Amino acid sequence: MGWVQVVFVFLRAAVQSQAELAVENFALRQQLAILQQKSKTPRLRRRDRIFWAILSRIWTGWRSALLIVQRDTVVRWHRQGFRLFWRWKSRTAKVGQPKIKAEIRNLISRMSRENPLWGTPRIQSELALLGHVVAEPTIDEYRVHPHRPP
């Protein structure tokens, strides 16, 4: 290293804030840990990719400290994480009606067995009096239908 580079590094360190120096030191140590792996070609793990994607968002000088991969690669990782986040965020909800409790299902079938003249609307109103709000199709599904003679 020439004396001009030493002076430049010293001046840069004097101007930078302590927090920025700490972040740069952390980034360089992370890359050093990757390079010290035993294999010939160091492998970046998911946590390394996440680290650089987050660091690129919070630190403006991340490009100057990046040595092991290209800048476009980090931007691609960030975009990939963004796509995964929005895929998770916009996932579809469960389709269909929510399941009702077994207690209410048993109550519907018991009411329809004990009162064969009651139809679905009557069972629905009786359940509402008990504090259970259930839709007519649900009641019709769990109601015991009396057998009619042919």
N, C-alpha and C positions, 0 to 999 in steps of 0.2 A: 504494500500500500504506500503510495507516494505521500509526500508531506501535504500536498494540496488536498488530497482526499481526507487526510486526518484533520486538517483545519475545517474542511467542510462538515465532517461528521460532528466535530466539537461545536461548531456554530449552530448546527441544526439542533443538537441536544440542548443547547442553552436557550434556544427560542421555544422549543416544544414544551407543552405542559407536562406535569408529572403523570397525569392520567393517560395522556396519549402515549407517552413513553412506556407505561406499564402495559397498555394494550398491544403496542408493537412488540414488546418483549414477549408477551404471552403468545402472540401469533408466530413469532420466530421459534420459540421453544416447541410449539406444537408441530411445526414443520420439521424441526430437528428430531423430535421423537419419531416421526414417520420415517425419516431418512435413516435412522439407526436400527431399523428392522433388519432381521437376519437375512431376508430374501434379497435376491439380486434386484428385482423391481419392487419397490415398496408399494403396498396396497393401501388405498384410502378406504377406510371403513365408513359406514353410514354416519357415525358420530362426527367424523372428520368433515364430511360433506355438510352436515348440519351446522357445524362450527363455522365454516367459511361462509355459508349462506347467511347466517345470522350476523357474522362479523361484517360482511359486506353491506348490511343494512344499517349498522350502528356506528361504523367507523369509516370516515371518509378517506383515510389514507391506507386502506387495505391493499390497494394495488401495488404500492411501493414495497410492502413486506412480503408479497406473494412470490414464492420461488419454485414450488414443486409442481404447480399446474398452471394452465393459462387462465387469463382473466375471464375469457368467454366461457370456460368450463364452470367457473363459480357462478356466473350469471345463469347458465343453464340449470345448475343445481337449484338455484333460488327459484327459477320459474317452475321447475318440476315440483318443488315443495309447495309452491303457490297453487299449482294444479291439483295436487293431492289434497290440500286443505279445502279447496272449493268443491272437489268431488265428494269429500266427507260431509261438508256443510250442506250440500244440496242433494243428499241421498234421499231416496223416496221413503216415505213413512210406510208403516204396515197397512196393507190394503184390507178393506172390509170393516165390519163392525167389531168393536171391542168385545171380548168375551165377558159374559156375565158370570157372577159367582154361582157356585154349585148350589148354594143355599136358595137363591132366587129361582134357579132352574127347578129344583125339587119342589119349591113352593108353587110354581106355576103348574106343574104336573099334578100335584096333590089337589090344588083348587079345582082343576078341570075334572079330576076323577070324582071328587066328592060332590061336585055340582055340575052334572052333565048338561044342564040346560043353559049354563053360562057360556057365552061366546067370548071371543077375544076382547072386544071392547069392555065388557063387564069385568073380566079378570084384570085388564089394564087399569080400570078405575079403582078396583079393590087394592091393587098393588100400590097405586098412587096414595090411597088413604093410609097405607102402612109406611109410606115414605120411600118407595122404590119407583123410580121413573124408568120405565121399560117401553120400548117401541112395540107397536102392534105386530110387525113381522117377527120379532123375536119371541113374543108370546105365542104366536101362531106356530112357530117352529117347535117350541117345547111343550105345547099343550097336548094333552091326550085327547085325540079325536074319537068320539064314540062311533062304534061300528053301526052302520045303518044296514038294515036288511035290504037285500036286492030287490 
